[in-house]
Amino acid sequence: MFLEVTQLSVTYDGQSTPAVRNVSFGLHAGDIGVLIGPSGCGKTTLLRAVAGLERASAGVIRLGGEMVSQAGVSLPPESRQVGMVFQDYALFPHLSIGRNVAFGIDQLPRAERQARVAEVLALVGLEGQQERFPHELSGGQQQRVALARALAPRPRLLLLDEPFSNLDVDLRERLAYEVRGILKAANATALFVTHDQLEAFAVGDIIGVMHQGELHQWDNAYTLYHRPASRFVAEFIGHGVFTPAVIRDVAGEVVVQTPLGNLNDMSECPLPSAYLGGACDVLLRADDIVHDDDAPVRAQILRKAFRGADFLYTLRLASGETVMALVPSHHDHALGEWIGIRAQVDHVVTFNRNPCPRTAWTAALRFP
């Protein structure tokens, strides 16, 4: 691992609860890691600790095999050879683009410095823009200048703290893909912080989901979506709901009984003994629910959100359970309408039962 963080904690003065608690993860050279989570979850504090801008209260950080932080020892930021890109760009308005990019490489000979500035500006798609000033560029262009400036000194690790938060939604998504391409072209190792899932999926090779100072899961986007390690990850990533279920062994076959009927062929499903009485909550993603007019299960449309190619429907079953479904946009049903649905689940994701009032359906199954 190029970046290794082991049991890292950060506690601010005057606070009893750590802002970051016992976080461990690793990042291979040339990979892009993303930290995602709600505001206040500790992701920016963790990024700043890796940069050396916050002192860790416990744990170890190694960068390229070198220990840069452990109890009582912390290398200053300038000694870690880490580059940073901030959400406010932090460009010098009185300096040209070329001089902004050259700011961190003033020690190089003039010809070498000019060549490096031209190289990184070409890398970010701004070749020939050295003489312009920040106010003459769009927000997306300014962010690419900030990225070029951070890359110019050839840092061992590049850290990006919500770099697109000041941009509009369409530009953020497009720039996220562009930045990934730039970082890969530069063979840069990077750690990126965002609260936006689409950005995380567009940029990251590996993604960490944080909540209340803890890292719940560090994995690729596909696994986070389909194999969430905790209930929080399951709720935070993607669209889905938990619905009560019972896992039973029926004639030697594991069957998951849900309000939408039985889920069969569950080769990776936990055994009934994994939960008391087999009672659990099953995660149903919006893409697990199929609109089918011939299905025996009916659901009422509570809400719908038009997304272009599809609608995201929020549906209520007769038993009171709520599910979500992605439905092609030519199926434009009215609020309050009842439609047929069925579950089409390739693999089941279950968690311990969340204590809540029983619905008519759960009472009928006599769950413990």
C-alpha positions as a Python dict, from the first residue, in 0.01 Angstrom:
ca = {
    (1, 'M'): (0, 0, 0),
    (2, 'F'): (127, 347, -85),
    (3, 'L'): (-92, 522, 173),
    (4, 'E'): (-157, 330, 494),
    (5, 'V'): (-379, 467, 769),
    (6, 'T'): (-396, 248, 1080),
    (7, 'Q'): (-631, 299, 1377),
    (8, 'L'): (-625, 675, 1327),
    (9, 'S'): (-811, 901, 1569),
    (10, 'V'): (-833, 1280, 1580),
    (11, 'T'): (-972, 1463, 1883),
    (12, 'Y'): (-1001, 1840, 1887),
    (13, 'D'): (-905, 2035, 2199),
    (14, 'G'): (-1193, 2069, 2440),
    (15, 'Q'): (-1392, 1784, 2286),
    (16, 'S'): (-1441, 1448, 2454),
    (17, 'T'): (-1565, 1268, 2142),
    (18, 'P'): (-1312, 1211, 1862),
    (19, 'A'): (-1392, 1370, 1526),
    (20, 'V'): (-1228, 1063, 1368),
    (21, 'R'): (-1218, 732, 1553),
    (22, 'N'): (-1006, 422, 1485),
    (23, 'V'): (-1002, 458, 1107),
    (24, 'S'): (-793, 215, 901),
    (25, 'F'): (-760, 189, 522),
    (26, 'G'): (-500, 158, 247),
    (27, 'L'): (-454, 309, -99),
    (28, 'H'): (-238, 160, -375),
    (29, 'A'): (-5, 380, -579),
    (30, 'G'): (-186, 528, -880),
    (31, 'D'): (-532, 469, -732),
    (32, 'I'): (-795, 729, -646),
    (33, 'G'): (-967, 687, -312),
    (34, 'V'): (-1281, 878, -217),
    (35, 'L'): (-1417, 954, 130),
    (36, 'I'): (-1792, 1012, 131),
    (37, 'G'): (-2044, 1075, 403),
    (38, 'P'): (-2286, 1333, 543),
    (39, 'S'): (-2170, 1670, 672),
    (40, 'G'): (-1984, 1645, 1001),
    (41, 'C'): (-1892, 1277, 957),
    (42, 'G'): (-1516, 1345, 984),
    (43, 'K'): (-1408, 1300, 623),
    (44, 'T'): (-1241, 1642, 589),
    (45, 'T'): (-1077, 1604, 931),
    (46, 'L'): (-933, 1272, 815),
    (47, 'L'): (-806, 1432, 493),
    (48, 'R'): (-641, 1713, 690),
    (49, 'A'): (-477, 1462, 923),
    (50, 'V'): (-326, 1282, 621),
    (51, 'A'): (-202, 1621, 496),
    (52, 'G'): (-50, 1705, 834),
    (53, 'L'): (-284, 1999, 890),
    (54, 'E'): (-444, 1824, 1190),
    (55, 'R'): (-247, 1631, 1449),
    (56, 'A'): (-367, 1276, 1508),
    (57, 'S'): (-434, 1178, 1869),
    (58, 'A'): (-374, 809, 1799),
    (59, 'G'): (-281, 577, 1515),
    (60, 'V'): (-26, 572, 1236),
    (61, 'I'): (-6, 720, 885),
    (62, 'R'): (251, 587, 638),
    (63, 'L'): (313, 741, 298),
    (64, 'G'): (526, 555, 47),
    (65, 'G'): (653, 333, 328),
    (66, 'E'): (757, 634, 537),
    (67, 'M'): (592, 693, 873),
    (68, 'V'): (463, 1051, 867),
    (69, 'S'): (242, 1041, 1178),
    (70, 'Q'): (228, 840, 1496),
    (71, 'A'): (191, 908, 1869),
    (72, 'G'): (412, 1205, 1953),
    (73, 'V'): (556, 1239, 1601),
    (74, 'S'): (406, 1429, 1309),
    (75, 'L'): (588, 1547, 998),
    (76, 'P'): (481, 1901, 894),
    (77, 'P'): (276, 1929, 574),
    (78, 'E'): (567, 2062, 367),
    (79, 'S'): (775, 1754, 454),
    (80, 'R'): (509, 1508, 342),
    (81, 'Q'): (519, 1611, -27),
    (82, 'V'): (142, 1623, -40),
    (83, 'G'): (-56, 1847, -277),
    (84, 'M'): (-398, 1987, -193),
    (85, 'V'): (-690, 2115, -400),
    (86, 'F'): (-951, 2310, -203),
    (87, 'Q'): (-1318, 2378, -272),
    (88, 'D'): (-1259, 2754, -306),
    (89, 'Y'): (-974, 2709, -561),
    (90, 'A'): (-743, 2940, -357),
    (91, 'L'): (-601, 3100, -672),
    (92, 'F'): (-416, 3431, -647),
    (93, 'P'): (-635, 3681, -836),
    (94, 'H'): (-344, 3921, -906),
    (95, 'L'): (-127, 3650, -1064),
    (96, 'S'): (-159, 3512, -1415),
    (97, 'I'): (-255, 3147, -1466),
    (98, 'G'): (106, 3059, -1543),
    (99, 'R'): (233, 3226, -1226),
    (100, 'N'): (-40, 3062, -1019),
    (101, 'V'): (64, 2720, -1145),
    (102, 'A'): (433, 2799, -1094),
    (103, 'F'): (380, 2911, -734),
    (104, 'G'): (498, 2584, -579),
    (105, 'I'): (794, 2525, -811),
    (106, 'D'): (977, 2860, -787),
    (107, 'Q'): (1294, 2677, -686),
    (108, 'L'): (1328, 2521, -1033),
    (109, 'P'): (1542, 2686, -1303),
    (110, 'R'): (1336, 2922, -1519),
    (111, 'A'): (1333, 2704, -1832),
    (112, 'E'): (1242, 2391, -1636),
    (113, 'R'): (971, 2579, -1446),
    (114, 'Q'): (815, 2713, -1766),
    (115, 'A'): (823, 2368, -1924),
    (116, 'R'): (651, 2214, -1622),
    (117, 'V'): (382, 2484, -1619),
    (118, 'A'): (311, 2423, -1988),
    (119, 'E'): (306, 2047, -1928),
    (120, 'V'): (49, 2048, -1646),
    (121, 'L'): (-170, 2310, -1816),
    (122, 'A'): (-179, 2088, -2124),
    (123, 'L'): (-264, 1793, -1899),
    (124, 'V'): (-572, 1975, -1764),
    (125, 'G'): (-677, 2102, -2107),
    (126, 'L'): (-566, 2465, -2063),
    (127, 'E'): (-261, 2481, -2286),
    (128, 'G'): (-165, 2830, -2396),
    (129, 'Q'): (-360, 2997, -2114),
    (130, 'Q'): (-54, 3108, -1909),
    (131, 'E'): (-112, 3482, -1957),
    (132, 'R'): (-480, 3492, -1863),
    (133, 'F'): (-604, 3574, -1511),
    (134, 'P'): (-839, 3372, -1286),
    (135, 'H'): (-1133, 3612, -1327),
    (136, 'E'): (-1122, 3553, -1703),
    (137, 'L'): (-1191, 3180, -1660),
    (138, 'S'): (-1506, 2985, -1578),
    (139, 'G'): (-1545, 2805, -1247),
    (140, 'G'): (-1460, 2472, -1405),
    (141, 'Q'): (-1147, 2617, -1569),
    (142, 'Q'): (-1038, 2774, -1240),
    (143, 'Q'): (-1069, 2438, -1069),
    (144, 'R'): (-851, 2280, -1337),
    (145, 'V'): (-591, 2554, -1278),
    (146, 'A'): (-597, 2466, -907),
    (147, 'L'): (-546, 2101, -1001),
    (148, 'A'): (-257, 2191, -1233),
    (149, 'R'): (-94, 2394, -955),
    (150, 'A'): (-123, 2101, -713),
    (151, 'L'): (24, 1859, -969),
    (152, 'A'): (313, 2085, -1073),
    (153, 'P'): (551, 1991, -786),
    (154, 'R'): (490, 1619, -852),
    (155, 'P'): (347, 1542, -506),
    (156, 'R'): (358, 1191, -369),
    (157, 'L'): (-11, 1217, -282),
    (158, 'L'): (-281, 1456, -401),
    (159, 'L'): (-565, 1548, -164),
    (160, 'L'): (-887, 1707, -291),
    (161, 'D'): (-1139, 1853, -45),
    (162, 'E'): (-1483, 1879, -210),
    (163, 'P'): (-1327, 2051, -514),
    (164, 'F'): (-1654, 2079, -709),
    (165, 'S'): (-1889, 2203, -437),
    (166, 'N'): (-1898, 2558, -580),
    (167, 'L'): (-1998, 2440, -927),
    (168, 'D'): (-2342, 2368, -1070),
    (169, 'V'): (-2465, 2008, -1080),
    (170, 'D'): (-2413, 1942, -1452),
    (171, 'L'): (-2062, 2085, -1448),
    (172, 'R'): (-1972, 1889, -1134),
    (173, 'E'): (-2056, 1556, -1293),
    (174, 'R'): (-1872, 1635, -1617),
    (175, 'L'): (-1568, 1771, -1436),
    (176, 'A'): (-1555, 1467, -1208),
    (177, 'Y'): (-1496, 1241, -1509),
    (178, 'E'): (-1243, 1488, -1652),
    (179, 'V'): (-1051, 1504, -1325),
    (180, 'R'): (-1036, 1126, -1304),
    (181, 'G'): (-887, 1118, -1654),
    (182, 'I'): (-635, 1389, -1561),
    (183, 'L'): (-525, 1208, -1244),
    (184, 'K'): (-490, 879, -1429),
    (185, 'A'): (-289, 1046, -1707),
    (186, 'A'): (-60, 1194, -1441),
    (187, 'N'): (-33, 853, -1267),
    (188, 'A'): (-125, 1037, -947),
    (189, 'T'): (-226, 876, -619),
    (190, 'A'): (-516, 1078, -480),
    (191, 'L'): (-758, 1095, -191),
    (192, 'F'): (-1079, 1284, -264),
    (193, 'V'): (-1351, 1406, -25),
    (194, 'T'): (-1711, 1461, -133),
    (195, 'H'): (-2066, 1426, -7),
    (196, 'D'): (-2197, 1355, -359),
    (197, 'Q'): (-2240, 988, -455),
    (198, 'L'): (-2228, 1054, -829),
    (199, 'E'): (-1895, 1232, -789),
    (200, 'A'): (-1763, 947, -577),
    (201, 'F'): (-1867, 685, -832),
    (202, 'A'): (-1729, 890, -1122),
    (203, 'V'): (-1390, 956, -964),
    (204, 'G'): (-1302, 675, -726),
    (205, 'D'): (-1132, 340, -770),
    (206, 'I'): (-1219, 271, -410),
    (207, 'I'): (-1465, 453, -183),
    (208, 'G'): (-1490, 486, 193),
    (209, 'V'): (-1824, 562, 360),
    (210, 'M'): (-1793, 753, 688),
    (211, 'H'): (-2046, 822, 959),
    (212, 'Q'): (-1998, 985, 1300),
    (213, 'G'): (-1620, 968, 1275),
    (214, 'E'): (-1602, 601, 1179),
    (215, 'L'): (-1522, 436, 847),
    (216, 'H'): (-1803, 187, 784),
    (217, 'Q'): (-1676, 39, 458),
    (218, 'W'): (-1380, 84, 219),
    (219, 'D'): (-1462, -83, -110),
    (220, 'N'): (-1539, -35, -478),
    (221, 'A'): (-1866, 128, -580),
    (222, 'Y'): (-2028, -196, -698),
    (223, 'T'): (-1967, -369, -366),
    (224, 'L'): (-2085, -69, -166),
    (225, 'Y'): (-2412, -75, -358),
    (226, 'H'): (-2473, -448, -371),
    (227, 'R'): (-2291, -568, -56),
    (228, 'P'): (-2318, -289, 202),
    (229, 'A'): (-2132, -379, 522),
    (230, 'S'): (-2362, -186, 753),
    (231, 'R'): (-2713, -58, 769),
    (232, 'F'): (-2585, 298, 736),
    (233, 'V'): (-2399, 221, 411),
    (234, 'A'): (-2710, 49, 274),
    (235, 'E'): (-2920, 358, 351),
    (236, 'F'): (-2665, 616, 237),
    (237, 'I'): (-2568, 460, -97),
    (238, 'G'): (-2834, 445, -366),
    (239, 'H'): (-3211, 434, -338),
    (240, 'G'): (-3369, 160, -133),
    (241, 'V'): (-3571, 68, 173),
    (242, 'F'): (-3567, -200, 440),
    (243, 'T'): (-3867, -424, 463),
    (244, 'P'): (-3935, -698, 720),
    (245, 'A'): (-3868, -1053, 605),
    (246, 'V'): (-3838, -1406, 736),
    (247, 'I'): (-3571, -1650, 618),
    (248, 'R'): (-3701, -2007, 623),
    (249, 'D'): (-3587, -2349, 513),
    (250, 'V'): (-3859, -2493, 293),
    (251, 'A'): (-3791, -2851, 183),
    (252, 'G'): (-3417, -2791, 198),
    (253, 'E'): (-3432, -2461, 8),
    (254, 'V'): (-3370, -2124, 169),
    (255, 'V'): (-3667, -1895, 107),
    (256, 'V'): (-3696, -1528, 202),
    (257, 'Q'): (-4057, -1436, 273),
    (258, 'T'): (-4131, -1066, 210),
    (259, 'P'): (-4440, -847, 162),
    (260, 'L'): (-4383, -884, -212),
    (261, 'G'): (-4380, -1262, -199),
    (262, 'N'): (-4104, -1519, -163),
    (263, 'L'): (-3752, -1459, -288),
    (264, 'N'): (-3609, -1789, -408),
    (265, 'D'): (-3275, -1911, -543),
    (266, 'M'): (-3092, -1721, -272),
    (267, 'S'): (-2756, -1900, -298),
    (268, 'E'): (-2576, -1632, -94),
    (269, 'C'): (-2856, -1574, 154),
    (270, 'P'): (-2783, -1620, 527),
    (271, 'L'): (-2923, -1934, 684),
    (272, 'P'): (-3241, -1899, 891),
    (273, 'S'): (-3031, -1956, 1204),
    (274, 'A'): (-2846, -1628, 1141),
    (275, 'Y'): (-3141, -1439, 1294),
    (276, 'L'): (-3372, -1517, 1583),
    (277, 'G'): (-3665, -1701, 1431),
    (278, 'G'): (-3525, -1613, 1088),
    (279, 'A'): (-3672, -1264, 1126),
    (280, 'C'): (-3467, -986, 964),
    (281, 'D'): (-3488, -677, 747),
    (282, 'V'): (-3412, -718, 377),
    (283, 'L'): (-3277, -435, 162),
    (284, 'L'): (-3479, -374, -152),
    (285, 'R'): (-3320, -134, -399),
    (286, 'A'): (-3529, 61, -644),
    (287, 'D'): (-3387, -151, -926),
    (288, 'D'): (-3497, -468, -743),
    (289, 'I'): (-3864, -374, -794),
    (290, 'V'): (-4015, -426, -1139),
    (291, 'H'): (-4339, -266, -1260),
    (292, 'D'): (-4555, -551, -1393),
    (293, 'D'): (-4925, -499, -1465),
    (294, 'D'): (-4983, -876, -1438),
    (295, 'A'): (-4816, -910, -1098),
    (296, 'P'): (-5044, -1018, -810),
    (297, 'V'): (-4892, -761, -570),
    (298, 'R'): (-5034, -410, -602),
    (299, 'A'): (-4888, -87, -467),
    (300, 'Q'): (-5010, 271, -453),
    (301, 'I'): (-4796, 556, -588),
    (302, 'L'): (-4716, 798, -305),
    (303, 'R'): (-4449, 1007, -478),
    (304, 'K'): (-4277, 1014, -812),
    (305, 'A'): (-3967, 1190, -938),
    (306, 'F'): (-3909, 1230, -1312),
    (307, 'R'): (-3545, 1151, -1398),
    (308, 'G'): (-3556, 1162, -1778),
    (309, 'A'): (-3524, 798, -1877),
    (310, 'D'): (-3727, 680, -1580),
    (311, 'F'): (-3944, 770, -1284),
    (312, 'L'): (-3842, 697, -928),
    (313, 'Y'): (-4169, 586, -768),
    (314, 'T'): (-4225, 562, -394),
    (315, 'L'): (-4494, 299, -342),
    (316, 'R'): (-4705, 176, -52),
    (317, 'L'): (-4826, -182, -32),
    (318, 'A'): (-5166, -272, 107),
    (319, 'S'): (-4986, -401, 419),
    (320, 'G'): (-4842, -53, 481),
    (321, 'E'): (-4486, -134, 373),
    (322, 'T'): (-4308, 121, 151),
    (323, 'V'): (-4082, 32, -142),
    (324, 'M'): (-3921, 224, -426),
    (325, 'A'): (-3909, 137, -795),
    (326, 'L'): (-3738, 267, -1106),
    (327, 'V'): (-3996, 263, -1385),
    (328, 'P'): (-3935, 357, -1752),
    (329, 'S'): (-4060, 710, -1809),
    (330, 'H'): (-4325, 612, -2064),
    (331, 'H'): (-4511, 451, -1770),
    (332, 'D'): (-4641, 783, -1641),
    (333, 'H'): (-4889, 683, -1372),
    (334, 'A'): (-5078, 929, -1152),
    (335, 'L'): (-5023, 982, -783),
    (336, 'G'): (-5259, 761, -587),
    (337, 'E'): (-5283, 503, -867),
    (338, 'W'): (-5234, 134, -785),
    (339, 'I'): (-4990, -56, -1007),
    (340, 'G'): (-4861, -412, -1018),
    (341, 'I'): (-4507, -480, -897),
    (342, 'R'): (-4282, -778, -835),
    (343, 'A'): (-3942, -828, -677),
    (344, 'Q'): (-3653, -929, -901),
    (345, 'V'): (-3361, -972, -662),
    (346, 'D'): (-3037, -1134, -776),
    (347, 'H'): (-2892, -1146, -426),
    (348, 'V'): (-3041, -1071, -92),
    (349, 'V'): (-2893, -826, 161),
    (350, 'T'): (-3022, -867, 516),
    (351, 'F'): (-2967, -698, 852),
    (352, 'N'): (-3092, -742, 1206),
    (353, 'R'): (-3448, -635, 1256),
    (354, 'N'): (-3485, -265, 1325),
    (355, 'P'): (-3725, -232, 1620),
    (356, 'C'): (-4037, -54, 1499),
    (357, 'P'): (-4415, -93, 1520),
    (358, 'R'): (-4533, -404, 1341),
    (359, 'T'): (-4730, -370, 1021),
    (360, 'A'): (-5026, -591, 942),
    (361, 'W'): (-4795, -804, 729),
    (362, 'T'): (-4534, -858, 1002),
    (363, 'A'): (-4802, -938, 1257),
    (364, 'A'): (-4955, -1192, 1023),
    (365, 'L'): (-4624, -1379, 1003),
    (366, 'R'): (-4596, -1374, 1383),
    (367, 'F'): (-4242, -1249, 1393),
    (368, 'P'): (-4069, -1264, 1731),
}
